[in-house]
Amino acid sequence: MTLQAVLAANRFGLGARPGEITDIGRDPREWLMRQVERDVAVPQVIRALPSSAQAFEAYRELQEMRREARAEPASDNKERDPVANVRQKLAPLYLDQVAARYQVAVASTDPFRERLVHFWSNHFAVSADKALVAGLAGTLENEAIRPHLSGSFAELLLAAESHPAMILYLDNQGSIGPNSMLAQRASRRARKAERKLDINENLAREILELHTLGVNGGYTQADVTSFARVLTGWSVGGSRGPLAEGKPGVFEFRENMHEPGAQTVVGKRYSESGGAQAKAVLNDLARHPATANHVATKLVRHFVADEPPLAAVDHVAKVFRDTNGDLPSVHRAVIELPQAWEAAPRKFKTPHEFVISSFRALDFVPDKPLQIAAPFQLLGQRPYTPGSPAGWPDTAAQWDGPDALLKRIEWATQLSDRLRSRAKPLDIAAQSLGEALNERTRTAISRAASAAQGTTLLLASPEFMRR
């Protein structure tokens, strides 16, 4: 078991499963390359989940039931609002998405590819904390991210921004051009009580700031406003009233909401009409040098160090530019970084990474969706619920506080007690950490009072907490 095989399994992968380090063999780079150079079918457990259209339809039905319940007079024998907590009613959809995600992660024989799925899902973050997105957060990952890892960043960007979860999370379904046909009709009606029809800048701002150019990427507030006008009409089918057309829960371009005319975004004038205008802007943003640098910085931060080495960022950014954002090439460039193969572990695992790697080391995942989700919530990283569109933090400073470490140890203790009849702790340590296992940790495990205690010591060790 070479140290580089250990690094491939733990730094690039999701933590070594029993036998994985041996299977990687003497060419860990080739093992990683194989995972990004071919198309991989979406796992069956993922394909069996309800689609975004089905999840949206469930939300819409609940909302309709809620409106009907509120319209009816209350009585002593009747609950006033039987579906008041829509998020709670959608919880089974959410939990099934979470369970499938982590069942796949724990069992995956392509863990580097699976880590990339999680990375890009966090890059294009949405949150199930918003009731409208509660049943959709996992569908963005499964429908927009997974099928596009072997294509270009431009294709991935278009798929993510046009996904119903993204549009609804950032409220673009209600963004209306002030000179659009819909706004003009409303103006002619001149009802003062009606809300003003106008653009919503959320989606435009997050695309520029988080998904492409980056906060220092050279765009201005004027660019945000112009881009928001370009994105008017990007909506979701199945709304009520005059916006009821389109298949529920599927991307719908609404021409009557779109702001007509040319717009200038980041120094370029776009005169395309209709939905083609936004696609042209996204295509250019995907190939912008600032986007290459922003994406490269995030990838190097994720795989190398919290403070990304400039030379590593420059290399990945150059490959991004030279290949027009070809994702397999960009991912290969990360594998090629000498800084990514340095022995010293620089990255502290997030709760997401810690739980997955623990389950993989122990070859275990709970049976029930609620039990799968529970440790992530306990450790402060409930799946698909980042605190903002920026996604979950990717640096140690956000996750290594004393209270957070104590919770990890408590959970590791509970897990070890539950699985005490499994393999011997030193065998688990050898399978998961190989040559990276510190002699001090090995000695502590060997002197543990019980198998459960030895497993806890392994999971709580500095080597296991880092990658």
Secondary structure, 3 states (H helix, E strand, C coil): CCHHHHHHHHHHCCCCCCCHHHHHCCCHHHHHHHHHCCCCCCCHHHHCCCCHHHHHHHHHHHHHHHHHHHHCCCECCECCCCCCCHHHHCHHHHHHHHHHHHHHHHHCCCHHHHHHHHHHHHHCCCCCCCHHHCCCHHHHHHHHHHHHCCCEHHHHHHHHHCCHHHHHHCCHHHCCCCCCHHHHHHHHHCCCCCCCCCCCCHHHHHHHHHHCCCCCCCCCHHHHHHHHHHHCCEEECCCCHHHCCCCCCCEEECHHHCCCCCEEECCEEECCCCHHHHHHHHHHHHCCHHHHHHHHHHHHHHHCCCCCCHHHHHHHHHHHHHCCCEHHHHHHHHHHCHHHHCCCCCCECCHHHHHHHHHHHHCCCCCCHHHHHHHHHHCCCCCCCCCCCCCCCCCHHHCCCHHHHHHHHHHHHHHHHHCCCCCCHHHHHHHHHHHHCCHHHHHHHHCCCCHHHHHHHHHCCHHHHEC
